[in-house]
Amino acid sequence: MGLLNATRGLAAALCLFALGACQNPGIRVDPQPDTAGLVSIDNGRHVFWASSCAACHSSTDQNSTDSLALGGGRALQTPLGVFHVPNISPDAATGIGAWSRFDFTRAMRQGIAPDGRAYYPAFPYPSYARMSDRDIADLFAYLMTLPAVANNPEGNHLVFPVNQTFAARIWQRLYLRLGPVVELTRATPAVARGQYLVEGPGHCGACHTPRTVLGGPRRTHWLGGAEMPDRTGFAPNLTPHEAGLGDWSVAEIVEALRPTSPPGDADEGMDAVRANLVRLPESELLAIAAYLKAVPPVGPVIEY
């Protein structure tokens, strides 16, 4: 049921979705970020930590918890092959320094590179697509203030048919959607803010939600726990189910979002994410916890 089956599933999908190379009609083809007024570098920094950008994109020879050298290069081992994390520093030659804000917005909203290639969802743009135009614009402005790192990471090495240029387009046609993942009635402001953070910049579902045979999120089991993409373990159930956070208090969830390793010692994985989240104000962590207590409880679909 995991990513390994996506190879077989995608091969079948090639015959069934000839229109998959077309852009998903539910996503704006030409996103135009609001250009009125000045961007906020402070808010961009806030969005940066909420999105845990440094957890993946910090250069391989830099510490992942506090380095702002975003030269990329990390190798992500998956059953579909090896993904290499790109350089998102403002270096013009090897990073995103030559990108326009439009280029950045389209990448975040649609998963489309400036040259028109479709990105693989290892880049969690399906979550980032839910971010506000203002947050995306501010994040881009903040990234442009960080050190330029000259580093050209190795390309991806993926299995057939995932390595075909149209495979990512087909995936987008099937799974790239806007709007909330779950419908919450009478959500408090804290729950609504937590929903935005978890479903948007926090991209928690990328690890904590099981996937279909085509590698898409199994929305009926949103945040119900899943095998990690690199198959090194399991991301736990984050719903109020008894197998997840059912008997956890909001305060206990907030505490679990704090780093368990000393500063500078966090490795890849949740500790690296915690090292980013801890830079957010307490109100944001409380909002995340409130949302996790409000989502529908679902049981695991895999054996732990």
N, C-alpha and C positions, 0 to 999 in steps of 0.2 A: 504494500500500500504506500510505500515511501517513494523517494526520488528514484530509486533503482528501477521501479516499474515505469517511470516516466519515459524512458527510452523506447520501450515497446509501445506505450500509449501514443507518443508523438508520431511514431512511424505510421500508426493507423490514422491519426488525425490528418496527416498530410493528404490523404485521399478524400477525407470528408470535409475539409475546410479549405477549398481552393481560394476562397475569398479572404483567407486569414492574413494575407499580406496587406489588406486594406486597414486603414486606421480604425480603431474602435469608434463607432459613431457617438458613444456616450462620453468621450473625452474631447475637449476642445482641440481642434486641429491647429489653430494659431493662437495660443494663449498670449494675451496681452496684459502683462502685469501693470497695476496702477502706477503711473509715473508721476502722479500729482504729489507734491510735497517732497520732503527730504526723507531718505531712508534712515533707519535708526540702527547704528552700529551696536548699541547696547542691547536692543532687542535681538539683533542678529546673533550676538554672542549667546544670549539666552536660548535661542532656537538651536544653536550649534550644540550646546550641552544637552538639551532635551532630545536631540536627534542622535546623540552618541556618535558623532562623526569620527572623533578621534579614536574610538574603540577599534575601528577597522582601518582607517586611512592613514594613521600615523606611520611614518617611515619605519621600515623593518629594523633599522638600527637605532630607533628612538624608543623611549619609554611610552607605552600606549596610554598611560593614565594622565600625563600632564604635558606631553609634547604637542606643540602646534605646528610641527613640521609634517605636513600631510602629503608626503611624497609617495605613499602607497607602497605596493610591492608584496604584501602578504599573500601567501598561497593558501587558498581555501580548497581543501580536498573534499570532493563529493563523489557519489557514485556516478555522476554524469561527467566527471572529469575534474580538472583543476581550474578554478577561477583565480585570477590574480587581481588584487585590489588596485584600482587605478590611482593615479596622482591627481589630487584635487587642490593642490597648492596653486598660488597665482603665477607659477612659472609659465611663461608664454609658450615655450617650446614643448614641454612635456606634461604640463598641468592644464589648468583651465584659465590661465591668465589672458588668453586671447579670446575667450568666450564673451559674448554679449549677455546681458541679463535675459534677453529672449532665449538664447541658447540654454541658459541654466534653467529657466522656467520650463522650457519644453522637456528637458531631461527629467526634471522632477515631476512634471505633470503626466508626461506620456511615455517616458523611458526611451526617448529618441535622441541620438547623438547629433551634434552639429552637422555631421556629414550625412545624416539621414539613416544611419544604422539603428536598428532596434537593440536596446540594452536587454541583457538577461535579467530576470528578477532577483538574481543574487544581489543586485543593486535594488534596495527596497522601494522603488518608485511607486509600486501599487499602494503603499501607505502614504508616501510623500504627496501623492496626487490629491490627498484630502487636506493638505495644508492650505492656509490662506495665501492669497497673492502677496499680501504685505509681509508675512513671515518668510516666504521664499525670497522676496526681494531683499529683505533685511539680512537673511542668511548669506546671500550672495555678496552683499556689500561687506559683511564681516569677513568672509573668506578672503576677499581681496586685500584685507589688511594684514593677513598672516604671512609668514616668511615664504618666499618662493624657493621651492626645492627642485633642483634639476635631477630628475630621476624618471627614467622611462621603463615602467614595469613590463615584465614579460607578458605576452598575450595569453589568452585562455587556451587550454588544451582539453577539448571536450569530445565526447563520443558521438558517433553518428546515430541518429540524424540531428541531435541537438546542435552539432557544429555547423549546420547549414544556416545560411543567412536568413532564411524565411522562418526558421523554427521559433525565434523569439517573437516574431510578428504574429504567428499563429497563437502563441501563448497569450499575447496581449489581447487578441481578438476574443479569446475565450474567457479571460479572467480580469482584465483591467477594468475596474468599475469605480465610479465616484459614489459619494453618499456614505452614510454611516453603515458600519457592518451590522450592528444590532440596533433595533428600534427601542428606545427607552421612553416610556411615558412618564410625564411629570418629573423629569430629571431635575434635580437641584442644580444651581449654578456650579457647585463643586463637581458633581457627577458629569455635567456637560463639559466642563473643562478637562476632567480626567479622560472622557471619551475622546476629545480632540487630541490629547497628548498620547494616549495609548494607541488609538487607531491611526493617527497621523504621524507626527515626527518620531514618536517613540518606537514605531513599527514592531511592537511586541508580538503581534501575530505571526511575524516572519519566522519565529522560532517556536512559539508556544501553540501554534495551531497545526493540526495534522493536515496532510495534503492528499489530493486525489492522485490517481495513477498518472495524470498529466502534469503533476507538480503544482496544481493550483490549490488555494486554501479551501479546506473543507469547512464552509461557513456554518454548517449545522453543528459543528464542534469547535466554534470559535474559542480560542484560548484554553482548549481542553487538554493540552499537553501533547507533545510530539517528539519523535526522534530528531535529534539535531541533524542539520544538513550534512555534517561531516561524519555522522554515525558514531560519534565518540561518547554519546550519552543521550539523556532525555531532558527536554525542557519541560518543567512540571506544569500541572494543571493550575491555571490562575483563576478559575471560576469559583463561585461559592459552593460547589459540589463537595461532598464529603471526601472525595479523592483529591480535592484541591485546597481552597482557602475557606472551606465551610465553617470551621470553628475559629478562624483567625479574626482578631479585631483589626480595626483600621490602624490603630497604633502599632500592632505587630507587623502589619504589612509595610508600613512606613519604615520600621526598623529594618526589615528585610531588604529594603531598597538601598540601605546604606552600605558602604564598602565593608567587606569582612577582612580585607588585607590592608596592611599599612600603606600609606601613600608611596607610590613608586614600585610596589610589589605586585600590583594587579596584572594578571595575565589576560589572554583572550578569553572571551566568554562573559558570563554574567558579572564577574568581578570588574571587568573593564567597563561594562555598562554602568555598574553602580558608581564607579569612579567618576563618570560623567554626570549621573543623576544627582550625586551629592552636591553638585554646584548649583542646583536649582533651589529656590526658596522653599521653605517648609510647606507653604500653601500648595505648591505644585505636587509635592509628594503625597499630601493629604488628598488632593483631587484624584490622583492616580489610584490611590487605595479606595476611595469612595466609588469610583467607576468599577473597579474589580469586584467590589461587594455587590454592585447593582446589575452586573451582566447575568444572563440566564445560566444557571448551573448545568454543566454537561459532564458526563462521565468520560473516562478515557476510551479511546478506540483502539489502543495498542496495549500490549502486555509490557509492564514495567519490570 
